[in-house]
Amino acid sequence: MGNFASCFHIPTTAKLMDFHGNLRQLLLPLKAADLMLEEPGHVVSSLHDLRRTRRLSALRAEDEIFAGKIYILVPLSKVHRKISDSEMAILESAEKRSKKKRSGAKILPAVPVTVEVETEMVEALEGLDSGFGSCRLGNYCHWTPVLEPILEEP
């Protein structure tokens, strides 16, 4: 289990987006009341709830801001209103711009290695090559046979 824990990224910040698509990082721990005091006349709404209900609902002042989540700063006049498709598109495009693709998988080109090996061993290894060395076989569908009951006569 040596490197298992290092394979995961645990976010330590949340993101706050205003209604125009500007994005900023929030250091945690933080309450929604702290953000509302910084921006008078605005409330904080969760982007997850907005996607689910298509309505702008305000977080309570004592609600905690969670790491890895995206929150929206909304003017008080827009609370409890249905969001239009164009406004939702602006928010989603701003969210997509903020995401950075993190990929731990790297594909490296095959490098020929010049090692002197006996020809018998090379011929034996060539016979074992199935031709699928560059394919990723982890996503293939397993075949499971259909099991039919065997009827026995008494």
N, C-alpha and C positions, 0 to 999 in steps of 0.2 A: 504494500500500500504506500510505497514511498512518495510518489508525486501526485497521488490522487487528490489531495486537498488543494494543490496548487493549480488544478485544472479549472477551477471555478472562479468567476469574478463576482465578488459581492459588492454591490454599489454602496457608497457611503454618503451620497448626495441625492437630492431630489431635484427636479427641474421645474421652474416656474415660467410659464409662457403668458405674455399679455395677450389681449384680444387681437393685436395686430401681427402676432407671430414672432415677436422678439422673445428670445429665450435666455434665461440665466440660471446658474447653478445655486442651489440652496444647501448650506452646511447644516447638518443635523446635530442634535435634536432641536426641533422647532415646532411651534404650535401655529395654528391658522391665525390666531389673534395677533401674533407678532407681525405677520405679513399684512394684516388689515390695518395695523397701526402705522406701518411704513407707507401704505398707499391708502389714504383716506378716500372714502367714496367708492371703494372697491371691495369685493369679497373673493374668496378663493373657492374654486370648484375643481373637482377631480375629472381628468380627461376620460378615465375609465367609465365613470358614471354618465358622463356626457355622451359617450358612444352608445351606451346601453339604452338610455332613455330618450336621447335627443332633446333633453331639456336642461337648462342651466340651473343647477341646484347648488346652493351655497353650503360650504362646510360650516359647522358650528365653531365658535371661537375656541373651545377647549379641545377640538379635534387635533390629533397629532399628524404631522407631515411624515410620511413613510419614505424610506430610502428606495430609490429606483423607480418611483412613480412620477408621473407628469401632472402638474396642477396648472390651472388657468386662472389668471387674475381678471375678474369680470366686473364691469361697472354695475352699481346697484340698480340702475334702471333696466338692466337686462336679466335680472334674476327671475326665475320661474317662467321664463319664456322659452318657446320652442326655437331651436337654432335652425337657420336656413342651410341649405346644401352648400351654398358658396362659402359661408362662414366655416362650416365643417371642413370643407376642402382646404381652406387657408390653414386651419389648425393642423390638419393631417399632413400637409406638405411641410409645415414648419417642424413637425415632429420627425418626419422622415429625413429632413436635412440634418437634424441634430443627432441622429443615430450614426454611430461609426461601426462599420463592420469589423468585428474582431474574429479572426479565424486563427485557430491554433494549428490547423492542418496546412501543411506545406507540401507541395508536389515538386520534387526535384527531378531534374533530367537524369537519365541513366548515364552513369559515367563508366566508360570501359576501363576495366582493371587489367593491367598486364602482369599476370603472374604465371610463372612456369609451372604447369601441371602436367602430369602424365596423360598421354592421349587416351588411355583406357578409361580413366576417370572422367574425362571430358565426354567421351562417347556414352558412358553410362548416365551422366547427367542430362545429356541431350535427349535421351530416351524418356526421361521423366518429365520433360517440359510439356505442359499441356497447352501452351499458347495463351493462357489467361493471366499472365503475370502483371499486366497493366490494368486489368479490370478490378473493380471493387465488387466483391461478391457478398458483401454484408447486407445488401438490400434486395436480394432475390427472394422469390416466393417459394417456400418449402412445399414439396408435394406430399400430401398425405393420402394414402390409399383409402378407398371406401371399404369399410368392414361390414360384410353382410353376415347375418346370423346363420349358423349351420343347424338345420333342423334334423333331429335324430328320431327315427321311428322306434317305438318301444318294443 
